[in-house]
Amino acid sequence: MSVTLPADLKTAEADALQALLHALKHEEGRRWTVTWRFEGLRLLPVVIRFVQGLRDAGLDPVVAWPDAGAAALAQRDAPELADACCSLMDLKRGKFSDSATRLLLAVAPQPSDYEEFESVAESWSGPVAMLNGRLEDAAVGIGNVARTRRRGFVATWKTAYWLEPLAEGALQRHCPQPWWLFRRDADGHRAVSSFEARPEPEAIEEALYGEGAELKRQVGAMDRFINDLRG
């Protein structure tokens, strides 16, 4: 099977939509993530197109933003989505409670939104998809019991789509395919290794650099040490 990277953002959006629709229809689990790890990505236009794609596929998602300001901005810039947009706090207060079997699309929740987002996700009876969310740091600076609980919540999520440019390649997951690591060569990106789960940085380096991975790590550590000495 030939595995390739999307040529542009629009293709990446289409791939992500296809992956999420497959996951919702054919895979176990009702909590899915879609992530485009692009620096400086303006998420609102992407969300507008993504929601329209879901609607074209017969779904009617509720679109939840981290706060009231983000929800209001989305309603202003995308009036066609205004009746489906709300904030996490709106949901916590009962908005759309009669629509909880619909797909909930949570846009970019961050560690600071964890309490509200967990409450909403736990009470939502339908499927939940998280776009460009980041919950990995949510267990920092809290007690052991709360940390364990938060890690348990994070573990309930599965990846439908992931696309992340790397320094010398890219990492992609397109459900139902495994995770694929691409190396950037002179003639473009080439798939070099697949993983059943998201690979750790060490595994990525090993796949990209082979025997030179350890030397690269040592050089990187020395560079960081020298930079620290320079202040």
C-alpha positions in Angstrom: 0.0 0.0 0.0 1.3 3.4 -1.0 1.2 5.9 1.9 1.6 9.6 1.1 1.4 13.0 2.8 -1.3 15.5 1.8 0.0 18.1 -0.6 -1.6 21.1 1.1 -3.9 22.1 4.0 -7.1 21.6 2.1 -6.1 18.0 1.4 -5.1 17.5 5.0 -8.6 18.8 6.0 -10.2 16.3 3.6 -8.1 13.5 4.9 -9.0 14.4 8.5 -12.7 14.5 7.7 -12.5 11.1 6.0 -10.6 9.6 8.9 -13.0 10.9 11.5 -16.1 9.7 9.6 -14.5 6.3 9.3 -13.7 6.2 13.0 -17.2 7.3 14.0 -18.8 4.6 11.8 -16.5 1.7 12.0 -14.2 1.9 15.1 -14.9 1.3 18.8 -14.9 4.3 21.0 -16.7 7.6 21.0 -14.0 10.1 21.8 -11.7 11.0 18.9 -9.0 13.6 18.2 -8.1 15.4 15.0 -4.9 17.3 15.1 -3.0 19.5 12.6 0.2 20.5 14.3 1.0 23.5 12.1 2.6 26.6 13.5 0.5 29.7 13.1 -2.6 27.8 11.8 -5.7 30.0 11.8 -8.2 27.4 13.1 -11.5 29.2 12.6 -11.5 28.9 8.7 -10.5 25.3 9.1 -13.3 24.6 11.5 -15.9 26.3 9.3 -14.9 24.1 6.3 -14.7 21.0 8.6 -18.2 21.5 10.0 -19.6 22.0 6.5 -18.0 18.7 5.5 -19.6 16.9 8.5 -22.9 18.4 7.5 -22.5 17.3 3.9 -21.9 13.8 5.4 -25.3 13.9 7.2 -24.1 14.9 10.6 -25.2 17.9 12.6 -22.4 18.7 15.1 -22.6 21.0 18.1 -19.4 23.2 18.0 -18.0 24.0 21.4 -15.3 26.7 21.8 -13.2 27.1 25.0 -14.8 30.4 26.1 -17.6 32.8 25.3 -15.3 35.1 23.4 -14.2 32.5 20.9 -17.7 31.3 20.5 -18.9 34.8 19.8 -16.2 35.4 17.2 -17.1 32.2 15.4 -20.8 33.2 15.4 -19.8 36.6 13.9 -17.5 35.3 11.3 -19.5 32.2 10.4 -23.2 33.1 10.7 -24.1 29.8 9.0 -22.8 28.0 12.1 -24.2 30.4 14.6 -27.0 28.2 15.8 -24.6 25.3 16.4 -21.8 27.3 18.3 -21.4 27.7 22.0 -18.8 27.7 24.7 -17.9 24.9 27.1 -19.5 26.8 29.9 -22.7 27.1 27.9 -22.8 23.3 27.6 -22.0 22.9 31.3 -25.0 25.1 32.1 -27.3 22.9 30.0 -27.3 24.4 26.5 -28.0 21.8 23.9 -28.9 19.3 26.7 -31.7 18.1 24.4 -29.2 17.4 21.6 -26.6 15.4 23.5 -26.8 12.5 21.1 -25.3 14.7 18.3 -21.6 14.8 17.5 -19.9 17.3 19.8 -17.0 19.1 18.1 -14.7 20.6 20.8 -12.3 23.2 19.3 -8.8 23.5 20.7 -9.4 22.9 24.5 -6.3 23.6 26.5 -5.1 22.4 29.9 -6.7 25.5 31.4 -10.0 24.3 30.1 -9.7 20.8 31.6 -12.3 20.9 34.4 -15.0 22.3 32.1 -14.1 20.0 29.2 -14.0 16.9 31.3 -17.4 17.7 32.8 -19.0 18.3 29.4 -17.4 15.2 27.8 -18.5 12.9 30.6 -22.1 14.1 30.5 -22.3 14.1 26.7 -24.1 10.9 25.5 -23.1 11.2 21.9 -19.7 11.0 20.2 -17.1 13.7 20.9 -14.4 14.9 18.5 -11.6 17.2 19.7 -9.9 19.4 17.1 -6.4 20.6 17.9 -6.9 20.0 21.6 -4.0 19.8 24.0 -4.6 17.9 27.3 -1.2 16.3 27.8 0.0 19.0 30.3 -3.2 18.9 32.3 -1.7 16.8 35.1 1.1 19.3 36.0 1.0 21.0 39.4 -1.8 19.1 41.0 -2.2 16.3 43.6 -1.7 12.6 42.8 -5.4 11.7 42.9 -6.3 14.5 40.5 -3.3 13.7 38.3 -4.3 10.0 38.1 -7.9 11.0 37.2 -6.8 13.4 34.5 -4.5 10.9 32.9 -7.3 8.4 32.9 -9.5 10.9 31.1 -6.8 11.6 28.5 -6.4 7.9 27.9 -10.0 7.6 26.8 -9.3 9.5 23.6 -8.2 7.8 20.3 -6.6 9.5 17.4 -8.6 9.6 14.2 -6.1 12.0 12.4 -2.8 13.5 13.2 -0.4 15.4 10.9 2.8 16.9 12.4 5.7 18.3 10.4 9.1 17.4 12.0 12.5 18.9 11.5 13.5 16.2 9.0 10.2 14.6 8.2 6.6 14.3 9.3 4.3 12.1 11.4 0.9 11.1 10.2 -2.0 9.0 11.5 -5.0 8.5 9.2 -7.6 6.1 10.7 -7.8 3.2 10.0 -4.1 3.1 9.0 -1.3 2.9 11.6 0.9 5.8 12.5 3.4 6.5 9.7 6.7 8.3 9.9 8.0 10.1 6.8 11.6 11.2 6.2 12.3 14.2 4.1 14.7 13.3 1.3 16.1 15.3 -1.6 13.2 14.2 -3.8 10.4 14.6 -1.3 9.0 12.8 1.7 9.2 9.0 2.0 7.4 6.7 4.4 10.1 4.9 6.4 8.3 3.2 9.4 4.9 2.5 10.8 3.8 2.3 14.5 0.6 0.9 16.1 0.7 3.8 18.7 2.1 7.3 18.6 5.9 6.9 18.7 8.0 8.4 21.3 10.7 10.9 20.2 13.4 8.3 20.7 11.6 5.9 18.3 11.2 8.6 15.8 14.9 9.4 15.9 15.9 5.7 15.6 13.7 5.3 12.5 15.0 8.5 10.9 18.7 8.2 11.7 19.3 4.6 12.5 22.7 4.0 14.1 23.3 7.8 14.1 20.3 8.5 16.4 22.3 8.2 19.6 25.1 10.4 18.3 22.5 13.0 17.3 21.0 12.9 20.8 24.4 13.4 22.4 25.3 16.3 20.1 21.9 17.8 20.8 22.5 17.5 24.6 25.9 19.1 24.3 24.5 22.0 22.3 21.8 22.6 24.9 24.5 22.4 27.7 26.7 25.0 25.9 23.7 27.3 25.3 22.8 27.1 29.0 26.3 28.1 29.9 26.1 31.1 27.6 22.9 32.1 29.4 
